[in-house]
Amino acid sequence: MKTEDKTLIRALHGETLETPPIWLMRQAGRYLPEYRETRKTAENFLKFCYTPDLAVEVTLQPIRRYDFDASIMFCDILVIPDALGQDVAFREGEGPVLDPIRSVEALRKLNSGGVLDHLAPVFEVLRRLKVELPEDKTLIGFAGSPWTVAIYMIEGRGGTDGETARRWAYQEPETFSEIIDLLVDATIEYLNTQIENGAEVIQLFDSWSGLLAEEPFRRWVIEPTRRIIEGVRAKNVNTPIIGFPRGSGLMAPEFVRKTGVTGISLDANVPLEWARDNIQPLATVQGNLDNQLLVAGGDALDEAVLRIKKTLGGGPFIFNLGHGIVPQTPPENVARIVELIRQP
Ligand code: CP3
């Protein structure tokens, strides 16, 4: 099947589909017993991402089980700091731990020269998926947005409010922009190479954009995203790009207009009718079921899924969650939402 005939691509090109395409952020993950089995065979999480046999296998698992319309390559946003030479580790029960960058000297020790070589296994994963995925599925590549990746690089771990990063950005915007610029350039190269190796859509994850006030949001979220999209379009003009500025609230319409994203992934806080009236006329919308409702299940889940489908399904729309699937999610609840979305 040609890329432009696939459901996800048609929705991103502005078509309103009778049955909206569905995929879920973190659709490969610990809620699936088969993922936990495969995960056991890797020494650590980064090696897991960099072993094509394993990464391809876990990417395909949710497609086999649920027949989603799209497949997101298995990897992580923190492979970029790893490829830049920062120490990155994932600890059991703790999440990512990085050797924090707290000075310009530390920042200038990072080296962007080897990013593509370091990430060669990721491109192999994409090439193999291109062959192994059922032909109607869209292959999604991704990266973290500079602001969100910078937070992890500076704080050195998750679970913060990005306070060190936000202070640095206010106190010394010139040196802070060095880290953002480095990430913009590395991300453009990384994404263009993903596309050359088979990615048909790109999603940019800005999980922590909601921490920023209005002006810094423009400077550290909108502007770097705009530059990345410009850099990707310069080489790959037709590849749709979905932005996920989580927590952007009332800044979302401006984000869409100024960055030029093709689609925007909405978090669960975004009111549906407001999104229909203010965002959907500008871009395809994706979202936005609360990931905890997917854990809870029952009638409340059914009602919320049908309300999202009804409110946003009258325009260009992709069903997804407001944030990634959590490990506590019962696999049968995922099957249920696929059934609800596909029933006439
Ligand atoms: O299926 C998919 O969506 C593709 C794979 C994917 C992962 N991470 C795998 C993963 C994607 C798209 C990501 C993106 C990602 N990674 C984001 C942006 C989206 C979001 O959730 O906000 C962020 C912030 C990260 C950084 C990250 N990676 C954290 C904070 C953690 C620890 C939290 C956790 O869930 O454990 C990770 C680890 C991680 N990345 C896991 C998976 C499946 C779990 C680790 C494991 O299985 O051992």
Residues whose N, C-alpha, C, O or C-beta is under 5 A from the ligand:
A	BS01	CP3	L24 M25 R26 Q27 A28 G29 F45 I72 M73 F74 C75 D76 I77 G95 P96 G158 F205 S207 G324
